[in-house]
């Protein structure tokens, strides 16, 4: 099974593209992926949700949980946003 996440690192920061479904089976994996990215201390983290085919109530909560990454990024001098 292909990963629903694609990470692109550039000098400007890290882009996380989320594909497929964001639901109860993938929401926790999104949080884990963001934790991995934040651990690398990028200058900026952008989560792009435009490639999602489906988002259920668990998935709706996941981006909000992902925003918890913003304070962690800022503590390290970076930023986090959703697109």
Backbone bond lengths (Angstrom), bond angles and torsions (degrees), N, CA, C in turn:
res aa  C-N    CA-C-N  psi(-1)  N-CA   C-N-CA  omega(-1)  CA-C   N-CA-C  phi
1 X - - - 1.450 - - 1.531 108.87 -
2 X 1.302 116.34 133.46 1.465 121.55 179.63 1.526 110.03 -74.56
3 X 1.315 115.06 147.10 1.455 119.94 177.91 1.528 109.73 -69.55
4 X 1.326 118.00 141.58 1.464 119.86 178.74 1.525 112.62 -81.33
5 X 1.327 117.04 4.59 1.464 120.94 -176.98 1.515 110.66 -120.70
6 X 1.306 114.71 143.49 1.461 121.21 172.49 1.519 106.54 -130.48
7 X 1.307 116.34 130.12 1.455 121.66 -179.50 1.518 109.02 -113.69
8 X 1.320 115.03 129.87 1.464 121.02 175.96 1.524 107.64 -122.68
9 X 1.314 115.54 125.70 1.464 121.31 179.40 1.520 108.73 -107.51
10 X 1.319 114.94 129.78 1.461 121.61 178.20 1.528 108.02 -131.70
11 X 1.320 117.60 170.76 1.463 118.92 175.51 1.538 112.64 -59.40
12 X 1.342 117.09 -24.95 1.466 121.10 -179.37 1.527 112.93 -80.75
13 X 1.334 118.68 -15.14 1.457 121.27 -178.89 1.512 111.64 145.37
14 X 1.331 116.30 -156.39 1.457 122.15 -177.29 1.521 109.90 -122.03
15 X 1.329 115.51 132.29 1.465 123.08 176.68 1.518 107.62 -107.78
16 X 1.334 116.67 126.04 1.459 122.90 176.01 1.519 107.27 -110.79
17 X 1.325 116.62 114.52 1.459 121.91 178.43 1.524 107.58 -99.95
18 X 1.330 116.48 126.20 1.465 122.43 -179.34 1.526 107.40 -106.21
19 X 1.342 116.67 124.10 1.466 122.31 -176.68 1.528 110.82 -118.68
20 X 1.318 114.62 162.13 1.465 120.42 173.32 1.508 112.00 79.42
21 X 1.314 116.14 -125.13 1.460 122.43 -176.74 1.521 110.29 -111.58
22 X 1.311 114.62 140.11 1.466 120.75 172.31 1.524 105.36 -117.59
23 X 1.324 114.66 101.62 1.457 121.26 -174.17 1.523 109.49 -144.85
24 X 1.312 116.04 -165.04 1.464 120.26 -176.07 1.534 112.10 -60.67
25 X 1.326 117.55 -28.02 1.461 119.98 -178.67 1.525 113.08 -82.51
26 X 1.331 119.03 -17.63 1.470 121.17 -177.47 1.524 113.99 -119.19
27 X 1.330 118.44 -12.23 1.469 121.12 -176.11 1.531 112.21 -60.46
28 X 1.326 117.69 -43.11 1.470 119.03 -179.19 1.533 110.96 -70.22
29 X 1.329 116.33 -31.71 1.465 119.80 177.09 1.530 110.50 -65.57
30 X 1.334 117.39 -33.83 1.460 120.98 176.62 1.529 109.95 -62.90
31 X 1.315 116.61 -45.51 1.469 120.02 179.06 1.528 110.65 -61.65
32 X 1.329 117.19 -40.93 1.463 120.98 178.63 1.523 111.05 -64.50
33 X 1.330 116.55 -40.36 1.465 120.65 179.51 1.528 110.51 -64.22
34 X 1.323 116.50 -41.57 1.466 120.42 178.38 1.529 110.13 -65.28
35 X 1.326 117.14 -40.14 1.471 120.20 176.80 1.525 111.15 -58.67
36 X 1.347 116.72 -42.46 1.465 120.54 178.72 1.528 110.60 -62.26
37 X 1.320 115.57 -42.71 1.464 119.99 -179.02 1.525 110.25 -65.39
38 X 1.326 116.97 -47.62 1.473 121.35 -178.43 1.532 110.61 -61.29
39 X 1.321 116.94 -33.51 1.464 120.47 179.65 1.530 112.08 -62.99
40 X 1.331 117.40 -22.69 1.466 120.57 178.53 1.524 112.15 -84.62
41 X 1.333 116.89 -3.31 1.466 124.34 177.36 1.540 113.41 56.02
42 X 1.344 116.86 54.16 1.459 118.47 176.99 1.519 110.86 -70.87
43 X 1.327 116.76 159.18 1.468 120.11 178.89 1.524 111.39 -71.62
44 X 1.341 117.11 -26.44 1.466 121.63 -179.92 1.521 108.21 -153.51
45 X 1.350 116.32 143.42 1.465 122.13 173.85 1.518 107.51 -124.25
46 X 1.328 116.14 126.10 1.461 121.51 177.28 1.521 108.02 -120.53
47 X 1.340 117.02 126.37 1.463 122.63 176.13 1.514 108.34 -102.73
48 X 1.324 116.62 114.40 1.456 122.06 -179.30 1.522 108.25 -99.54
49 X 1.341 116.75 116.38 1.459 122.93 -177.41 1.528 112.04 -102.87
50 X 1.327 118.04 6.12 1.463 122.36 -174.51 1.529 113.06 -63.72
51 X 1.329 118.47 -24.84 1.462 121.43 -177.34 1.529 113.38 -88.84
52 X 1.330 117.58 7.91 1.461 120.06 178.42 1.525 110.70 -72.16
53 X 1.343 115.51 137.29 1.463 121.72 174.15 1.524 110.44 -92.17
54 X 1.326 115.81 -30.17 1.455 121.39 -175.30 1.520 109.19 -149.38
55 X 1.324 115.39 141.66 1.459 120.80 172.78 1.526 106.92 -140.61
56 X 1.338 117.12 121.61 1.459 120.14 178.81 1.527 109.73 -101.36
57 X 1.331 117.37 -171.78 1.468 119.68 -175.38 1.521 111.84 -61.41
58 X 1.321 117.81 -34.92 1.469 120.23 175.94 1.517 109.89 -66.03
59 X 1.318 115.42 -39.38 1.456 120.93 178.66 1.510 112.58 -68.37
60 X 1.341 116.44 -33.84 1.462 120.30 177.67 1.523 109.56 -62.88
61 X 1.324 117.33 -37.67 1.464 121.20 179.28 1.527 111.86 -72.52
62 X 1.323 117.06 -29.14 1.469 120.65 -174.53 1.519 113.64 -59.96
63 X 1.343 120.06 -45.76 1.471 117.40 178.26 1.529 112.36 -61.09
64 X 1.319 117.79 -34.83 1.461 120.43 176.32 1.516 111.02 -63.70
65 X 1.327 115.81 -41.17 1.460 120.10 175.74 1.519 109.55 -65.68
66 X 1.325 116.09 -36.01 1.466 120.08 179.05 1.519 110.83 -63.62
67 X 1.322 116.97 -31.89 1.462 120.17 179.15 1.517 111.62 -64.79
68 X 1.330 116.69 -18.53 1.462 118.48 174.20 1.519 109.85 -62.22
69 X 1.325 115.98 -18.26 1.453 120.40 175.89 1.512 112.47 -68.15
70 X 1.327 116.90 -23.81 1.463 120.78 -178.24 1.525 112.62 -60.39
71 X 1.338 119.29 -49.90 1.471 118.07 177.55 1.521 112.30 -60.77
72 X 1.350 117.03 -37.86 1.467 119.17 178.47 1.521 110.10 -63.83
73 X 1.338 116.84 -42.41 1.471 119.85 178.59 1.520 110.70 -62.99
74 X 1.322 116.69 -43.23 1.469 120.03 -178.18 1.521 111.90 -65.55
75 X 1.334 117.11 -34.30 1.459 119.63 177.38 1.529 111.03 -61.59
76 X 1.330 115.72 -25.98 1.456 120.99 -179.97 1.526 111.84 -100.18
77 X 1.340 116.42 13.69 1.460 120.65 177.45 1.521 114.51 82.44
78 X 1.335 118.27 13.95 1.460 121.53 -179.35 1.505 112.36 -113.62
79 X 1.337 116.68 -166.16 1.461 122.31 179.88 1.522 108.85 -144.38
80 X 1.343 116.45 162.65 1.461 123.97 -177.91 1.512 107.28 -141.98
81 X 1.345 116.61 136.14 1.462 119.48 174.56 1.518 110.37 -150.95
82 X 1.350 115.50 160.72 1.464 121.63 175.73 1.508 108.44 -102.18
83 X 1.319 116.35 149.75 1.463 121.23 177.31 1.506 110.14 -129.17
